[in-house]
Amino acid sequence: MSHVILDEASLRILDELQQNAELSNAELAERIGLSASPCWRRVVDLKQSGVLRGSVSLVDPLKLGLAVNVFVHVTLKQQDKDSLEVFTRAIAMRPEVMECYLMSGEADFMLRVVIEDLIKYQTLLLECLTQIPGVASIRSSFALSQVKYTTALPTGHLRKG
């Protein structure tokens, strides 16, 4: 696992862009204390090195009627390569599955599902998740409220001192 060495100015760029990717280059340069041209060059370098992978707009799920957040723990009958691939291929096609992780511990996978209501989740459970070959058990936990949500990665560990 290789990582890029970043100086303080590049870290400030990352912090600012993680909070607001719509900043113009001039606004970004002013906030981090660089002139526009070196700031733009650093942003280009961060993109070329793969540190910055893209920009997105964050959408409020409630405004789209997506009121239910479910954390789903899935255990497979076998943890062989074929079973893992079958599951990951099936899950990759589901837009309501926002995240999927291969896990250590009791469950083999943990999913975060965002969906309209419990009836829609039941349909997903019965018509999709239970139909994936190799699934042994499914345990669902429903989020009652969101205490914290961020997409910004921490950068403090990369700073000296």
Contacts in CASP RR format, 6 or more apart in sequence:
PFRMAT RR
TARGET T0000
AUTHOR 0000-0000-0000
METHOD contacts of the structure
MODEL  1
MSHVILDEASLRILDELQQNAELSNAELAERIGLSASPCWRRVVDLKQSG
VLRGSVSLVDPLKLGLAVNVFVHVTLKQQDKDSLEVFTRAIAMRPEVMEC
YLMSGEADFMLRVVIEDLIKYQTLLLECLTQIPGVASIRSSFALSQVKYT
TALPTGHLRKG
4 49 0 8 1.000
4 50 0 8 1.000
4 51 0 8 1.000
6 14 0 8 1.000
6 51 0 8 1.000
6 155 0 8 1.000
6 158 0 8 1.000
8 159 0 8 1.000
9 32 0 8 1.000
9 33 0 8 1.000
9 34 0 8 1.000
9 42 0 8 1.000
10 42 0 8 1.000
10 45 0 8 1.000
10 46 0 8 1.000
11 155 0 8 1.000
11 156 0 8 1.000
11 158 0 8 1.000
11 159 0 8 1.000
12 31 0 8 1.000
12 32 0 8 1.000
12 33 0 8 1.000
13 28 0 8 1.000
13 32 0 8 1.000
13 39 0 8 1.000
13 42 0 8 1.000
13 43 0 8 1.000
13 46 0 8 1.000
14 46 0 8 1.000
14 51 0 8 1.000
14 52 0 8 1.000
14 153 0 8 1.000
14 155 0 8 1.000
15 152 0 8 1.000
15 155 0 8 1.000
16 23 0 8 1.000
16 28 0 8 1.000
16 31 0 8 1.000
16 32 0 8 1.000
17 23 0 8 1.000
17 28 0 8 1.000
17 43 0 8 1.000
17 52 0 8 1.000
17 55 0 8 1.000
18 151 0 8 1.000
18 152 0 8 1.000
18 153 0 8 1.000
19 152 0 8 1.000
21 54 0 8 1.000
21 55 0 8 1.000
21 56 0 8 1.000
22 55 0 8 1.000
23 31 0 8 1.000
25 36 0 8 1.000
25 39 0 8 1.000
25 40 0 8 1.000
25 43 0 8 1.000
26 36 0 8 1.000
28 39 0 8 1.000
28 43 0 8 1.000
29 35 0 8 1.000
29 36 0 8 1.000
29 38 0 8 1.000
29 39 0 8 1.000
29 40 0 8 1.000
32 39 0 8 1.000
34 42 0 8 1.000
43 52 0 8 1.000
46 52 0 8 1.000
47 54 0 8 1.000
58 151 0 8 1.000
61 67 0 8 1.000
61 69 0 8 1.000
61 114 0 8 1.000
65 116 0 8 1.000
66 114 0 8 1.000
66 115 0 8 1.000
66 116 0 8 1.000
67 116 0 8 1.000
67 117 0 8 1.000
68 113 0 8 1.000
68 114 0 8 1.000
68 115 0 8 1.000
68 116 0 8 1.000
68 117 0 8 1.000
68 118 0 8 1.000
68 120 0 8 1.000
68 121 0 8 1.000
68 142 0 8 1.000
69 112 0 8 1.000
69 113 0 8 1.000
69 114 0 8 1.000
69 142 0 8 1.000
69 143 0 8 1.000
69 146 0 8 1.000
70 111 0 8 1.000
70 112 0 8 1.000
70 113 0 8 1.000
70 114 0 8 1.000
70 115 0 8 1.000
70 121 0 8 1.000
70 140 0 8 1.000
70 141 0 8 1.000
70 142 0 8 1.000
70 143 0 8 1.000
71 110 0 8 1.000
71 111 0 8 1.000
71 112 0 8 1.000
71 113 0 8 1.000
71 140 0 8 1.000
71 141 0 8 1.000
71 142 0 8 1.000
71 143 0 8 1.000
72 109 0 8 1.000
72 110 0 8 1.000
72 111 0 8 1.000
72 112 0 8 1.000
72 113 0 8 1.000
72 129 0 8 1.000
72 138 0 8 1.000
72 139 0 8 1.000
72 140 0 8 1.000
72 141 0 8 1.000
73 103 0 8 1.000
73 106 0 8 1.000
73 107 0 8 1.000
73 109 0 8 1.000
73 110 0 8 1.000
73 138 0 8 1.000
73 139 0 8 1.000
73 140 0 8 1.000
73 141 0 8 1.000
74 87 0 8 1.000
74 107 0 8 1.000
74 108 0 8 1.000
74 109 0 8 1.000
74 110 0 8 1.000
74 111 0 8 1.000
74 129 0 8 1.000
74 135 0 8 1.000
74 137 0 8 1.000
74 138 0 8 1.000
75 106 0 8 1.000
75 107 0 8 1.000
75 108 0 8 1.000
75 135 0 8 1.000
75 136 0 8 1.000
75 137 0 8 1.000
75 138 0 8 1.000
76 83 0 8 1.000
76 84 0 8 1.000
76 87 0 8 1.000
76 108 0 8 1.000
76 109 0 8 1.000
76 134 0 8 1.000
76 135 0 8 1.000
76 136 0 8 1.000
77 83 0 8 1.000
77 134 0 8 1.000
77 135 0 8 1.000
77 136 0 8 1.000
78 134 0 8 1.000
79 108 0 8 1.000
83 133 0 8 1.000
83 134 0 8 1.000
84 102 0 8 1.000
84 108 0 8 1.000
86 132 0 8 1.000
86 133 0 8 1.000
86 134 0 8 1.000
87 108 0 8 1.000
87 109 0 8 1.000
87 132 0 8 1.000
87 134 0 8 1.000
87 135 0 8 1.000
88 100 0 8 1.000
88 102 0 8 1.000
90 128 0 8 1.000
90 132 0 8 1.000
91 97 0 8 1.000
91 100 0 8 1.000
91 109 0 8 1.000
91 111 0 8 1.000
91 132 0 8 1.000
92 100 0 8 1.000
94 124 0 8 1.000
94 128 0 8 1.000
96 113 0 8 1.000
96 114 0 8 1.000
96 115 0 8 1.000
96 120 0 8 1.000
96 124 0 8 1.000
97 111 0 8 1.000
97 112 0 8 1.000
97 113 0 8 1.000
98 112 0 8 1.000
98 113 0 8 1.000
98 114 0 8 1.000
99 111 0 8 1.000
99 112 0 8 1.000
100 109 0 8 1.000
100 110 0 8 1.000
100 111 0 8 1.000
100 112 0 8 1.000
101 109 0 8 1.000
101 110 0 8 1.000
101 111 0 8 1.000
102 108 0 8 1.000
102 109 0 8 1.000
103 109 0 8 1.000
103 110 0 8 1.000
107 139 0 8 1.000
113 121 0 8 1.000
113 124 0 8 1.000
115 121 0 8 1.000
115 124 0 8 1.000
121 140 0 8 1.000
125 138 0 8 1.000
125 140 0 8 1.000
129 135 0 8 1.000
129 138 0 8 1.000
130 138 0 8 1.000
END
